[in-house]
Amino acid sequence: QVQLVESGGGLVQPGGSLTLSCVASGISFRMYRMSWFRQAPGKQRESVARFDGNGSANYPDSVKGRFTISRDNAANTVYLQMNNLKPEDTGVYYCYAYRVGSNALWGQGTQVTVSS
């Protein structure tokens, strides 16, 4: 079965940390570019971390220096380490897998809430 399953979300205080995981199944994981997106209530889904075609990590300014994307191809898993979390980081976080010539894949999402 082809799927992406995220985990690791939850409630955290401002300044805290969380690590999200996304496990892929049914795909040749190492062939896919992996990304993390988030969607806050009432807002469009936005990219927060991605690997480009050269395997380099890219981040928007809003999370640069606080978020780190990494992957373990042997475990078919991509991670998102989030530090110094802020209330504006609240949202549903989605894993995204893309490969030229194949259907893009989305996970079901995991909720992250940053609040005191």
C-alpha positions as CSV (number, residue, x, y, z in Angstrom):
1,Q,0.0,0.0,0.0
2,V,1.4,3.4,-1.0
3,Q,1.2,5.8,1.8
4,L,2.9,8.4,4.0
5,V,2.2,8.4,7.7
6,E,3.2,11.3,9.9
7,S,3.6,11.2,13.6
8,G,5.1,13.3,16.4
9,G,2.8,16.3,16.6
10,G,1.3,17.6,19.8
11,L,1.0,20.5,22.1
12,V,4.2,22.4,23.1
13,Q,4.9,25.6,24.8
14,P,6.6,28.5,23.0
15,G,10.3,28.0,22.8
16,G,9.9,24.2,22.9
17,S,10.8,21.6,20.4
18,L,9.2,18.7,18.5
19,T,10.4,16.2,16.0
20,L,8.0,15.0,13.3
21,S,8.5,11.7,11.5
22,C,7.0,10.6,8.2
23,V,7.3,6.9,7.2
24,A,6.8,6.0,3.6
25,S,5.6,2.6,2.3
26,G,5.0,1.2,-1.1
27,I,7.4,3.5,-2.9
28,S,11.1,3.6,-3.8
29,F,11.7,6.1,-1.1
30,R,15.3,7.1,-2.0
31,M,14.0,8.2,-5.5
32,Y,11.6,10.8,-4.1
33,R,12.2,14.4,-3.2
34,M,10.7,14.9,0.3
35,S,9.2,18.0,1.8
36,W,7.2,19.2,4.8
37,F,4.3,21.6,4.5
38,R,2.0,23.1,7.0
39,Q,-1.4,24.6,7.0
40,A,-2.6,27.0,9.6
41,P,-6.4,27.6,10.2
42,G,-7.7,29.9,7.4
43,K,-4.4,30.0,5.5
44,Q,-3.0,28.3,2.5
45,R,-0.7,25.3,2.8
46,E,2.9,26.4,2.7
47,S,6.3,24.6,2.4
48,V,8.4,24.8,5.5
49,A,11.3,22.4,4.5
50,R,12.3,20.6,1.4
51,F,15.1,18.8,-0.3
52,D,15.9,20.1,-3.8
53,G,17.1,18.2,-6.8
54,N,20.6,18.2,-5.5
55,G,19.6,16.9,-2.1
56,S,20.2,20.2,-0.4
57,A,17.7,21.4,2.3
58,N,15.8,24.6,1.7
59,Y,13.7,26.6,4.2
60,P,11.6,29.7,4.1
61,D,12.8,32.7,6.2
62,S,10.0,32.1,8.7
63,V,11.6,28.8,9.9
64,K,15.3,29.1,8.8
65,G,17.6,28.4,11.7
66,R,14.9,26.7,13.7
67,F,13.7,23.8,11.5
68,T,15.8,21.0,10.1
69,I,14.7,18.4,7.6
70,S,16.6,15.1,7.4
71,R,16.0,11.7,5.9
72,D,16.9,8.1,6.6
73,N,16.6,6.2,3.3
74,A,17.2,2.8,5.0
75,A,14.2,3.5,7.2
76,N,12.1,5.1,4.5
77,T,11.6,8.1,6.9
78,V,11.9,11.8,6.7
79,Y,12.1,13.9,9.8
80,L,11.4,17.5,10.7
81,Q,13.2,18.8,13.8
82,M,11.5,22.0,15.1
83,N,13.2,24.1,17.7
84,N,12.3,27.4,19.4
85,L,8.7,27.0,18.3
86,K,6.4,30.0,18.1
87,P,2.6,30.3,18.3
88,E,2.6,31.1,14.5
89,D,4.1,27.6,13.9
90,T,0.7,26.2,14.9
91,G,-0.9,24.1,12.1
92,V,-1.3,20.8,10.5
93,Y,2.0,19.5,9.2
94,Y,2.0,17.3,6.1
95,C,4.7,15.1,4.5
96,Y,5.0,15.4,0.7
97,A,6.8,13.0,-1.7
98,Y,7.5,14.0,-5.3
99,R,9.2,12.2,-8.2
100,V,9.2,13.2,-11.8
101,G,6.8,10.9,-13.7
102,S,5.0,9.6,-10.6
103,N,2.0,10.8,-8.7
104,A,2.8,13.1,-5.8
105,L,1.9,11.8,-2.4
106,W,0.6,13.5,0.7
107,G,0.4,12.2,4.2
108,Q,-2.7,12.6,6.4
109,G,-1.1,15.3,8.5
110,T,-0.2,15.7,12.2
111,Q,-1.4,18.6,14.4
112,V,1.2,20.9,16.0
113,T,-0.1,23.4,18.5
114,V,2.3,26.0,20.1
115,S,0.6,27.6,23.1
116,S,1.2,28.5,26.7
